[in-house]
Amino acid sequence: MTTLTTDPLTAIDRCDRCGAQAYVRVVLPVGELLFCGHHAREHAPAYTDVATHVHDETDRLHAEHGTR
């Protein structure tokens, strides 16, 4: 059974693809994946249809680092 985790992502949470700070948690029927903003956008077409929940905190990037 997969438990939905809604805890905020922290600096300890790392992207499963590159190791950068994770801002997106993708909950799948068999587990979860963590992604940085870049890899979340890159892999969205692959996980959108199979994810049971997507916890997206990429709005924090603008708050923490400003917008370009």
Helices and strands as residue ranges (DSSP letters): E 24-28, E 31-35, H 37-47, E 53-56, H 59-65
